[in-house]
Amino acid sequence: MTRSELHEIVDSYKKISKYIILRFVTLTFDTKETILRNFIAKASSLLNSISLLIKEDQTGEATAIYRLLIERYFYVE
C-alpha cells in the first residue's frame, strides 16, 4: 500500500467518522451506544495522529499509537 493510498483511506474514514459522530449527537443513548460513540471519536483522533506522524516519517511513534488503537478495539469487543 502506498502512502497516497493510506492518506486516501484515512481521509475517507475521517469523513465517515464525522458523519457518524454528528448523527450520535442528536440522539439519546444508553451506556453501550455512548461507549461506541466515544470509541469512534477517539479512534478518529488517533487515526489522525497516526496520519500526521507517517507524513513526518515518525513510523515508530505511529506504530505505538496504532497499537493503542488496536488495544482499544479489543476492549470494546
PDB file with one MODEL, atoms N, CA, C and O in Angstrom:
MODEL        1
ATOM      1  N   MET A   1       0.847  -1.164   0.000  1.00  0.00           N
ATOM      2  CA  MET A   1       0.000   0.000   0.000  1.00  0.00           C
ATOM      3  C   MET A   1       0.901   1.239   0.000  1.00  0.00           C
ATOM      4  O   MET A   1       1.838   1.331   0.793  1.00  0.00           O
ATOM      5  N   THR A   2       0.617   2.166  -0.875  1.00  0.00           N
ATOM      6  CA  THR A   2       1.420   3.384  -0.950  1.00  0.00           C
ATOM      7  C   THR A   2       0.922   4.401   0.067  1.00  0.00           C
ATOM      8  O   THR A   2      -0.170   4.270   0.620  1.00  0.00           O
ATOM      9  N   ARG A   3       1.733   5.400   0.296  1.00  0.00           N
ATOM     10  CA  ARG A   3       1.333   6.443   1.251  1.00  0.00           C
ATOM     11  C   ARG A   3       0.124   7.224   0.766  1.00  0.00           C
ATOM     12  O   ARG A   3      -0.725   7.610   1.569  1.00  0.00           O
ATOM     13  N   SER A   4       0.033   7.460  -0.531  1.00  0.00           N
ATOM     14  CA  SER A   4      -1.123   8.199  -1.049  1.00  0.00           C
ATOM     15  C   SER A   4      -2.410   7.392  -0.851  1.00  0.00           C
ATOM     16  O   SER A   4      -3.459   7.963  -0.555  1.00  0.00           O
ATOM     17  N   GLU A   5      -2.332   6.078  -1.013  1.00  0.00           N
ATOM     18  CA  GLU A   5      -3.498   5.231  -0.757  1.00  0.00           C
ATOM     19  C   GLU A   5      -3.861   5.260   0.722  1.00  0.00           C
ATOM     20  O   GLU A   5      -5.040   5.305   1.076  1.00  0.00           O
ATOM     21  N   LEU A   6      -2.865   5.235   1.571  1.00  0.00           N
ATOM     22  CA  LEU A   6      -3.101   5.303   3.004  1.00  0.00           C
ATOM     23  C   LEU A   6      -3.783   6.612   3.384  1.00  0.00           C
ATOM     24  O   LEU A   6      -4.737   6.613   4.162  1.00  0.00           O
ATOM     25  N   HIS A   7      -3.301   7.719   2.843  1.00  0.00           N
ATOM     26  CA  HIS A   7      -3.903   9.016   3.148  1.00  0.00           C
ATOM     27  C   HIS A   7      -5.328   9.111   2.615  1.00  0.00           C
ATOM     28  O   HIS A   7      -6.184   9.749   3.228  1.00  0.00           O
ATOM     29  N   GLU A   8      -5.578   8.479   1.481  1.00  0.00           N
ATOM     30  CA  GLU A   8      -6.934   8.467   0.929  1.00  0.00           C
ATOM     31  C   GLU A   8      -7.876   7.679   1.838  1.00  0.00           C
ATOM     32  O   GLU A   8      -9.011   8.094   2.068  1.00  0.00           O
ATOM     33  N   ILE A   9      -7.410   6.554   2.348  1.00  0.00           N
ATOM     34  CA  ILE A   9      -8.215   5.743   3.267  1.00  0.00           C
ATOM     35  C   ILE A   9      -8.489   6.513   4.560  1.00  0.00           C
ATOM     36  O   ILE A   9      -9.612   6.512   5.065  1.00  0.00           O
ATOM     37  N   VAL A  10      -7.463   7.164   5.086  1.00  0.00           N
ATOM     38  CA  VAL A  10      -7.614   7.936   6.321  1.00  0.00           C
ATOM     39  C   VAL A  10      -8.614   9.068   6.115  1.00  0.00           C
ATOM     40  O   VAL A  10      -9.466   9.298   6.973  1.00  0.00           O
ATOM     41  N   ASP A  11      -8.524   9.773   4.997  1.00  0.00           N
ATOM     42  CA  ASP A  11      -9.464  10.860   4.731  1.00  0.00           C
ATOM     43  C   ASP A  11     -10.894  10.349   4.626  1.00  0.00           C
ATOM     44  O   ASP A  11     -11.822  10.985   5.126  1.00  0.00           O
ATOM     45  N   SER A  12     -11.073   9.210   3.982  1.00  0.00           N
ATOM     46  CA  SER A  12     -12.410   8.617   3.876  1.00  0.00           C
ATOM     47  C   SER A  12     -12.948   8.249   5.255  1.00  0.00           C
ATOM     48  O   SER A  12     -14.114   8.497   5.559  1.00  0.00           O
ATOM     49  N   TYR A  13     -12.088   7.652   6.093  1.00  0.00           N
ATOM     50  CA  TYR A  13     -12.511   7.274   7.445  1.00  0.00           C
ATOM     51  C   TYR A  13     -12.884   8.503   8.261  1.00  0.00           C
ATOM     52  O   TYR A  13     -13.852   8.478   9.021  1.00  0.00           O
ATOM     53  N   LYS A  14     -12.119   9.574   8.104  1.00  0.00           N
ATOM     54  CA  LYS A  14     -12.429  10.805   8.847  1.00  0.00           C
ATOM     55  C   LYS A  14     -13.810  11.333   8.481  1.00  0.00           C
ATOM     56  O   LYS A  14     -14.575  11.745   9.353  1.00  0.00           O
ATOM     57  N   LYS A  15     -14.125  11.321   7.193  1.00  0.00           N
ATOM     58  CA  LYS A  15     -15.434  11.813   6.751  1.00  0.00           C
ATOM     59  C   LYS A  15     -16.564  10.952   7.298  1.00  0.00           C
ATOM     60  O   LYS A  15     -17.576  11.467   7.773  1.00  0.00           O
ATOM     61  N   ILE A  16     -16.383   9.640   7.228  1.00  0.00           N
ATOM     62  CA  ILE A  16     -17.413   8.730   7.741  1.00  0.00           C
ATOM     63  C   ILE A  16     -17.563   8.887   9.254  1.00  0.00           C
ATOM     64  O   ILE A  16     -18.681   8.911   9.768  1.00  0.00           O
ATOM     65  N   SER A  17     -16.445   8.991   9.964  1.00  0.00           N
ATOM     66  CA  SER A  17     -16.477   9.144  11.422  1.00  0.00           C
ATOM     67  C   SER A  17     -17.187  10.426  11.820  1.00  0.00           C
ATOM     68  O   SER A  17     -17.991  10.436  12.751  1.00  0.00           O
ATOM     69  N   LYS A  18     -16.889  11.499  11.115  1.00  0.00           N
ATOM     70  CA  LYS A  18     -17.522  12.781  11.423  1.00  0.00           C
ATOM     71  C   LYS A  18     -19.029  12.679  11.243  1.00  0.00           C
ATOM     72  O   LYS A  18     -19.788  13.176  12.075  1.00  0.00           O
ATOM     73  N   TYR A  19     -19.463  12.046  10.173  1.00  0.00           N
ATOM     74  CA  TYR A  19     -20.892  11.869   9.930  1.00  0.00           C
ATOM     75  C   TYR A  19     -21.541  11.048  11.044  1.00  0.00           C
ATOM     76  O   TYR A  19     -22.597  11.416  11.558  1.00  0.00           O
ATOM     77  N   ILE A  20     -20.910   9.946  11.412  1.00  0.00           N
ATOM     78  CA  ILE A  20     -21.464   9.073  12.455  1.00  0.00           C
ATOM     79  C   ILE A  20     -21.545   9.807  13.783  1.00  0.00           C
ATOM     80  O   ILE A  20     -22.559   9.730  14.476  1.00  0.00           O
ATOM     81  N   ILE A  21     -20.491  10.514  14.141  1.00  0.00           N
ATOM     82  CA  ILE A  21     -20.475  11.240  15.414  1.00  0.00           C
ATOM     83  C   ILE A  21     -21.557  12.312  15.438  1.00  0.00           C
ATOM     84  O   ILE A  21     -22.230  12.494  16.453  1.00  0.00           O
ATOM     85  N   LEU A  22     -21.727  13.019  14.330  1.00  0.00           N
ATOM     86  CA  LEU A  22     -22.776  14.042  14.270  1.00  0.00           C
ATOM     87  C   LEU A  22     -24.167  13.419  14.379  1.00  0.00           C
ATOM     88  O   LEU A  22     -25.069  14.029  14.955  1.00  0.00           O
ATOM     89  N   ARG A  23     -24.352  12.232  13.843  1.00  0.00           N
ATOM     90  CA  ARG A  23     -25.637  11.540  13.985  1.00  0.00           C
ATOM     91  C   ARG A  23     -25.890  11.139  15.435  1.00  0.00           C
ATOM     92  O   ARG A  23     -27.027  11.187  15.903  1.00  0.00           O
ATOM     93  N   PHE A  24     -24.843  10.746  16.144  1.00  0.00           N
ATOM     94  CA  PHE A  24     -24.967  10.358  17.542  1.00  0.00           C
ATOM     95  C   PHE A  24     -25.347  11.538  18.430  1.00  0.00           C
ATOM     96  O   PHE A  24     -26.019  11.354  19.446  1.00  0.00           O
ATOM     97  N   VAL A  25     -24.932  12.730  18.066  1.00  0.00           N
ATOM     98  CA  VAL A  25     -25.172  13.910  18.902  1.00  0.00           C
ATOM     99  C   VAL A  25     -26.663  14.176  19.040  1.00  0.00           C
ATOM    100  O   VAL A  25     -27.114  14.605  20.102  1.00  0.00           O
ATOM    101  N   THR A  26     -27.431  13.931  17.995  1.00  0.00           N
ATOM    102  CA  THR A  26     -28.848  14.276  18.011  1.00  0.00           C
ATOM    103  C   THR A  26     -29.723  13.232  18.699  1.00  0.00           C
ATOM    104  O   THR A  26     -30.915  13.466  18.899  1.00  0.00           O
ATOM    105  N   LEU A  27     -29.156  12.098  19.060  1.00  0.00           N
ATOM    106  CA  LEU A  27     -29.945  11.021  19.654  1.00  0.00           C
ATOM    107  C   LEU A  27     -29.547  10.788  21.108  1.00  0.00           C
ATOM    108  O   LEU A  27     -28.461  11.179  21.535  1.00  0.00           O
ATOM    109  N   THR A  28     -30.433  10.153  21.855  1.00  0.00           N
ATOM    110  CA  THR A  28     -30.111   9.778  23.232  1.00  0.00           C
ATOM    111  C   THR A  28     -29.803   8.282  23.261  1.00  0.00           C
ATOM    112  O   THR A  28     -30.423   7.491  22.550  1.00  0.00           O
ATOM    113  N   PHE A  29     -28.841   7.917  24.092  1.00  0.00           N
ATOM    114  CA  PHE A  29     -28.371   6.547  24.101  1.00  0.00           C
ATOM    115  C   PHE A  29     -28.247   6.007  25.506  1.00  0.00           C
ATOM    116  O   PHE A  29     -28.242   6.737  26.497  1.00  0.00           O
ATOM    117  N   ASP A  30     -28.145   4.680  25.541  1.00  0.00           N
ATOM    118  CA  ASP A  30     -27.788   4.051  26.795  1.00  0.00           C
ATOM    119  C   ASP A  30     -26.264   3.952  26.861  1.00  0.00           C
ATOM    120  O   ASP A  30     -25.565   4.480  25.997  1.00  0.00           O
ATOM    121  N   THR A  31     -25.770   3.296  27.855  1.00  0.00           N
ATOM    122  CA  THR A  31     -24.327   3.240  28.087  1.00  0.00           C
ATOM    123  C   THR A  31     -23.568   2.591  26.934  1.00  0.00           C
ATOM    124  O   THR A  31     -22.491   3.059  26.564  1.00  0.00           O
ATOM    125  N   LYS A  32     -24.110   1.530  26.367  1.00  0.00           N
ATOM    126  CA  LYS A  32     -23.427   0.826  25.285  1.00  0.00           C
ATOM    127  C   LYS A  32     -23.209   1.737  24.068  1.00  0.00           C
ATOM    128  O   LYS A  32     -22.108   1.781  23.519  1.00  0.00           O
ATOM    129  N   GLU A  33     -24.237   2.451  23.653  1.00  0.00           N
ATOM    130  CA  GLU A  33     -24.103   3.331  22.499  1.00  0.00           C
ATOM    131  C   GLU A  33     -23.180   4.514  22.790  1.00  0.00           C
ATOM    132  O   GLU A  33     -22.472   4.991  21.904  1.00  0.00           O
ATOM    133  N   THR A  34     -23.195   4.979  24.032  1.00  0.00           N
ATOM    134  CA  THR A  34     -22.296   6.068  24.410  1.00  0.00           C
ATOM    135  C   THR A  34     -20.841   5.619  24.321  1.00  0.00           C
ATOM    136  O   THR A  34     -19.987   6.366  23.845  1.00  0.00           O
ATOM    137  N   ILE A  35     -20.560   4.411  24.775  1.00  0.00           N
ATOM    138  CA  ILE A  35     -19.203   3.866  24.697  1.00  0.00           C
ATOM    139  C   ILE A  35     -18.777   3.738  23.238  1.00  0.00           C
ATOM    140  O   ILE A  35     -17.647   4.081  22.891  1.00  0.00           O
ATOM    141  N   LEU A  36     -19.667   3.251  22.386  1.00  0.00           N
ATOM    142  CA  LEU A  36     -19.340   3.117  20.968  1.00  0.00           C
ATOM    143  C   LEU A  36     -19.097   4.478  20.309  1.00  0.00           C
ATOM    144  O   LEU A  36     -18.181   4.624  19.501  1.00  0.00           O
ATOM    145  N   ARG A  37     -19.910   5.461  20.652  1.00  0.00           N
ATOM    146  CA  ARG A  37     -19.721   6.808  20.107  1.00  0.00           C
ATOM    147  C   ARG A  37     -18.367   7.363  20.523  1.00  0.00           C
ATOM    148  O   ARG A  37     -17.644   7.925  19.700  1.00  0.00           O
ATOM    149  N   ASN A  38     -18.025   7.207  21.785  1.00  0.00           N
ATOM    150  CA  ASN A  38     -16.737   7.698  22.275  1.00  0.00           C
ATOM    151  C   ASN A  38     -15.576   6.951  21.635  1.00  0.00           C
ATOM    152  O   ASN A  38     -14.532   7.542  21.357  1.00  0.00           O
ATOM    153  N   PHE A  39     -15.755   5.646  21.399  1.00  0.00           N
ATOM    154  CA  PHE A  39     -14.713   4.874  20.731  1.00  0.00           C
ATOM    155  C   PHE A  39     -14.481   5.386  19.315  1.00  0.00           C
ATOM    156  O   PHE A  39     -13.337   5.543  18.890  1.00  0.00           O
ATOM    157  N   ILE A  40     -15.548   5.645  18.594  1.00  0.00           N
ATOM    158  CA  ILE A  40     -15.423   6.149  17.219  1.00  0.00           C
ATOM    159  C   ILE A  40     -14.736   7.505  17.211  1.00  0.00           C
ATOM    160  O   ILE A  40     -13.878   7.763  16.367  1.00  0.00           O
ATOM    161  N   ALA A  41     -15.106   8.370  18.144  1.00  0.00           N
ATOM    162  CA  ALA A  41     -14.484   9.693  18.211  1.00  0.00           C
ATOM    163  C   ALA A  41     -12.994   9.593  18.533  1.00  0.00           C
ATOM    164  O   ALA A  41     -12.176  10.267  17.906  1.00  0.00           O
ATOM    165  N   LYS A  42     -12.644   8.763  19.495  1.00  0.00           N
ATOM    166  CA  LYS A  42     -11.235   8.606  19.876  1.00  0.00           C
ATOM    167  C   LYS A  42     -10.444   7.930  18.761  1.00  0.00           C
ATOM    168  O   LYS A  42      -9.302   8.308  18.497  1.00  0.00           O
ATOM    169  N   ALA A  43     -11.038   6.937  18.106  1.00  0.00           N
ATOM    170  CA  ALA A  43     -10.361   6.263  17.001  1.00  0.00           C
ATOM    171  C   ALA A  43     -10.073   7.241  15.869  1.00  0.00           C
ATOM    172  O   ALA A  43      -9.011   7.182  15.249  1.00  0.00           O
ATOM    173  N   SER A  44     -11.002   8.124  15.603  1.00  0.00           N
ATOM    174  CA  SER A  44     -10.788   9.134  14.572  1.00  0.00           C
ATOM    175  C   SER A  44      -9.624  10.047  14.940  1.00  0.00           C
ATOM    176  O   SER A  44      -8.793  10.372  14.093  1.00  0.00           O
ATOM    177  N   SER A  45      -9.568  10.453  16.182  1.00  0.00           N
ATOM    178  CA  SER A  45      -8.476  11.301  16.652  1.00  0.00           C
ATOM    179  C   SER A  45      -7.134  10.578  16.577  1.00  0.00           C
ATOM    180  O   SER A  45      -6.141  11.158  16.136  1.00  0.00           O
ATOM    181  N   LEU A  46      -7.097   9.321  17.001  1.00  0.00           N
ATOM    182  CA  LEU A  46      -5.858   8.544  16.949  1.00  0.00           C
ATOM    183  C   LEU A  46      -5.412   8.304  15.511  1.00  0.00           C
ATOM    184  O   LEU A  46      -4.220   8.369  15.210  1.00  0.00           O
ATOM    185  N   LEU A  47      -6.359   8.029  14.631  1.00  0.00           N
ATOM    186  CA  LEU A  47      -6.018   7.812  13.235  1.00  0.00           C
ATOM    187  C   LEU A  47      -5.458   9.085  12.605  1.00  0.00           C
ATOM    188  O   LEU A  47      -4.535   9.025  11.792  1.00  0.00           O
ATOM    189  N   ASN A  48      -6.006  10.219  12.976  1.00  0.00           N
ATOM    190  CA  ASN A  48      -5.473  11.489  12.502  1.00  0.00           C
ATOM    191  C   ASN A  48      -4.036  11.685  12.985  1.00  0.00           C
ATOM    192  O   ASN A  48      -3.182  12.146  12.227  1.00  0.00           O
ATOM    193  N   SER A  49      -3.774  11.342  14.226  1.00  0.00           N
ATOM    194  CA  SER A  49      -2.413  11.435  14.767  1.00  0.00           C
ATOM    195  C   SER A  49      -1.460  10.504  14.030  1.00  0.00           C
ATOM    196  O   SER A  49      -0.332  10.880  13.711  1.00  0.00           O
ATOM    197  N   ILE A  50      -1.922   9.292  13.764  1.00  0.00           N
ATOM    198  CA  ILE A  50      -1.094   8.340  13.024  1.00  0.00           C
ATOM    199  C   ILE A  50      -0.766   8.882  11.642  1.00  0.00           C
ATOM    200  O   ILE A  50       0.372   8.789  11.184  1.00  0.00           O
ATOM    201  N   SER A  51      -1.757   9.442  10.988  1.00  0.00           N
ATOM    202  CA  SER A  51      -1.558  10.005   9.653  1.00  0.00           C
ATOM    203  C   SER A  51      -0.524  11.125   9.664  1.00  0.00           C
ATOM    204  O   SER A  51       0.345  11.183   8.794  1.00  0.00           O
ATOM    205  N   LEU A  52      -0.621  12.004  10.640  1.00  0.00           N
ATOM    206  CA  LEU A  52       0.340  13.103  10.752  1.00  0.00           C
ATOM    207  C   LEU A  52       1.748  12.587  11.018  1.00  0.00           C
ATOM    208  O   LEU A  52       2.715  13.098  10.452  1.00  0.00           O
ATOM    209  N   LEU A  53       1.868  11.588  11.865  1.00  0.00           N
ATOM    210  CA  LEU A  53       3.187  11.030  12.168  1.00  0.00           C
ATOM    211  C   LEU A  53       3.801  10.327  10.958  1.00  0.00           C
ATOM    212  O   LEU A  53       5.009  10.409  10.736  1.00  0.00           O
ATOM    213  N   ILE A  54       2.983   9.649  10.191  1.00  0.00           N
ATOM    214  CA  ILE A  54       3.501   8.985   8.991  1.00  0.00           C
ATOM    215  C   ILE A  54       3.981  10.022   7.975  1.00  0.00           C
ATOM    216  O   ILE A  54       5.002   9.823   7.316  1.00  0.00           O
ATOM    217  N   LYS A  55       3.250  11.116   7.851  1.00  0.00           N
ATOM    218  CA  LYS A  55       3.682  12.186   6.939  1.00  0.00           C
ATOM    219  C   LYS A  55       5.052  12.724   7.324  1.00  0.00           C
ATOM    220  O   LYS A  55       5.821  13.149   6.462  1.00  0.00           O
ATOM    221  N   GLU A  56       5.356  12.706   8.611  1.00  0.00           N
ATOM    222  CA  GLU A  56       6.635  13.216   9.116  1.00  0.00           C
ATOM    223  C   GLU A  56       7.673  12.110   9.292  1.00  0.00           C
ATOM    224  O   GLU A  56       8.698  12.323   9.938  1.00  0.00           O
ATOM    225  N   ASP A  57       7.420  10.944   8.731  1.00  0.00           N
ATOM    226  CA  ASP A  57       8.326   9.795   8.812  1.00  0.00           C
ATOM    227  C   ASP A  57       8.655   9.379  10.242  1.00  0.00           C
ATOM    228  O   ASP A  57       9.784   8.981  10.531  1.00  0.00           O
ATOM    229  N   GLN A  58       7.689   9.469  11.124  1.00  0.00           N
ATOM    230  CA  GLN A  58       7.826   9.036  12.515  1.00  0.00           C
ATOM    231  C   GLN A  58       7.077   7.717  12.681  1.00  0.00           C
ATOM    232  O   GLN A  58       6.095   7.635  13.419  1.00  0.00           O
ATOM    233  N   THR A  59       7.553   6.685  11.983  1.00  0.00           N
ATOM    234  CA  THR A  59       6.817   5.419  11.959  1.00  0.00           C
ATOM    235  C   THR A  59       6.802   4.700  13.302  1.00  0.00           C
ATOM    236  O   THR A  59       5.846   3.986  13.605  1.00  0.00           O
ATOM    237  N   GLY A  60       7.837   4.872  14.107  1.00  0.00           N
ATOM    238  CA  GLY A  60       7.850   4.236  15.424  1.00  0.00           C
ATOM    239  C   GLY A  60       6.735   4.749  16.315  1.00  0.00           C
ATOM    240  O   GLY A  60       6.032   3.970  16.958  1.00  0.00           O
ATOM    241  N   GLU A  61       6.580   6.058  16.348  1.00  0.00           N
ATOM    242  CA  GLU A  61       5.510   6.662  17.152  1.00  0.00           C
ATOM    243  C   GLU A  61       4.142   6.314  16.582  1.00  0.00           C
ATOM    244  O   GLU A  61       3.195   6.070  17.330  1.00  0.00           O
ATOM    245  N   ALA A  62       4.041   6.291  15.243  1.00  0.00           N
ATOM    246  CA  ALA A  62       2.773   5.928  14.603  1.00  0.00           C
ATOM    247  C   ALA A  62       2.389   4.493  14.948  1.00  0.00           C
ATOM    248  O   ALA A  62       1.216   4.201  15.179  1.00  0.00           O
ATOM    249  N   THR A  63       3.366   3.605  14.983  1.00  0.00           N
ATOM    250  CA  THR A  63       3.119   2.208  15.336  1.00  0.00           C
ATOM    251  C   THR A  63       2.638   2.086  16.780  1.00  0.00           C
ATOM    252  O   THR A  63       1.752   1.284  17.074  1.00  0.00           O
ATOM    253  N   ALA A  64       3.211   2.870  17.671  1.00  0.00           N
ATOM    254  CA  ALA A  64       2.788   2.837  19.079  1.00  0.00           C
ATOM    255  C   ALA A  64       1.331   3.281  19.221  1.00  0.00           C
ATOM    256  O   ALA A  64       0.564   2.677  19.971  1.00  0.00           O
ATOM    257  N   ILE A  65       0.962   4.314  18.515  1.00  0.00           N
ATOM    258  CA  ILE A  65      -0.429   4.791  18.582  1.00  0.00           C
ATOM    259  C   ILE A  65      -1.372   3.783  17.927  1.00  0.00           C
ATOM    260  O   ILE A  65      -2.492   3.574  18.394  1.00  0.00           O
ATOM    261  N   TYR A  66      -0.908   3.161  16.843  1.00  0.00           N
ATOM    262  CA  TYR A  66      -1.712   2.121  16.185  1.00  0.00           C
ATOM    263  C   TYR A  66      -1.985   0.971  17.155  1.00  0.00           C
ATOM    264  O   TYR A  66      -3.097   0.447  17.212  1.00  0.00           O
ATOM    265  N   ARG A  67      -0.968   0.589  17.908  1.00  0.00           N
ATOM    266  CA  ARG A  67      -1.136  -0.483  18.893  1.00  0.00           C
ATOM    267  C   ARG A  67      -2.175  -0.078  19.942  1.00  0.00           C
ATOM    268  O   ARG A  67      -3.007  -0.893  20.341  1.00  0.00           O
ATOM    269  N   LEU A  68      -2.128   1.161  20.379  1.00  0.00           N
ATOM    270  CA  LEU A  68      -3.116   1.657  21.333  1.00  0.00           C
ATOM    271  C   LEU A  68      -4.519   1.584  20.742  1.00  0.00           C
ATOM    272  O   LEU A  68      -5.469   1.213  21.431  1.00  0.00           O
ATOM    273  N   LEU A  69      -4.646   1.934  19.480  1.00  0.00           N
ATOM    274  CA  LEU A  69      -5.940   1.872  18.806  1.00  0.00           C
ATOM    275  C   LEU A  69      -6.466   0.440  18.747  1.00  0.00           C
ATOM    276  O   LEU A  69      -7.650   0.199  18.983  1.00  0.00           O
ATOM    277  N   ILE A  70      -5.593  -0.501  18.434  1.00  0.00           N
ATOM    278  CA  ILE A  70      -5.985  -1.910  18.386  1.00  0.00           C
ATOM    279  C   ILE A  70      -6.393  -2.403  19.772  1.00  0.00           C
ATOM    280  O   ILE A  70      -7.381  -3.126  19.905  1.00  0.00           O
ATOM    281  N   GLU A  71      -5.643  -2.021  20.802  1.00  0.00           N
ATOM    282  CA  GLU A  71      -5.995  -2.417  22.173  1.00  0.00           C
ATOM    283  C   GLU A  71      -7.353  -1.866  22.570  1.00  0.00           C
ATOM    284  O   GLU A  71      -8.133  -2.558  23.225  1.00  0.00           O
ATOM    285  N   ARG A  72      -7.644  -0.643  22.186  1.00  0.00           N
ATOM    286  CA  ARG A  72      -8.964  -0.058  22.491  1.00  0.00           C
ATOM    287  C   ARG A  72     -10.071  -0.836  21.773  1.00  0.00           C
ATOM    288  O   ARG A  72     -11.151  -1.048  22.324  1.00  0.00           O
ATOM    289  N   TYR A  73      -9.788  -1.256  20.541  1.00  0.00           N
ATOM    290  CA  TYR A  73     -10.763  -2.039  19.784  1.00  0.00           C
ATOM    291  C   TYR A  73     -11.065  -3.356  20.505  1.00  0.00           C
ATOM    292  O   TYR A  73     -12.226  -3.736  20.655  1.00  0.00           O
ATOM    293  N   PHE A  74     -10.016  -4.046  20.946  1.00  0.00           N
ATOM    294  CA  PHE A  74     -10.237  -5.305  21.665  1.00  0.00           C
ATOM    295  C   PHE A  74     -11.024  -5.069  22.947  1.00  0.00           C
ATOM    296  O   PHE A  74     -11.841  -5.904  23.336  1.00  0.00           O
ATOM    297  N   TYR A  75     -10.789  -3.953  23.599  1.00  0.00           N
ATOM    298  CA  TYR A  75     -11.523  -3.637  24.816  1.00  0.00           C
ATOM    299  C   TYR A  75     -13.010  -3.450  24.514  1.00  0.00           C
ATOM    300  O   TYR A  75     -13.866  -3.910  25.269  1.00  0.00           O
ATOM    301  N   VAL A  76     -13.306  -2.779  23.418  1.00  0.00           N
ATOM    302  CA  VAL A  76     -14.712  -2.564  23.040  1.00  0.00           C
ATOM    303  C   VAL A  76     -15.379  -3.877  22.669  1.00  0.00           C
ATOM    304  O   VAL A  76     -16.536  -4.122  23.013  1.00  0.00           O
ATOM    305  N   GLU A  77     -14.641  -4.711  21.970  1.00  0.00           N
ATOM    306  CA  GLU A  77     -15.190  -6.027  21.596  1.00  0.00           C
ATOM    307  C   GLU A  77     -15.500  -6.829  22.833  1.00  0.00           C
ATOM    308  O   GLU A  77     -15.969  -7.963  22.732  1.00  0.00           O
TER     309      GLU A  77
ENDMDL
END
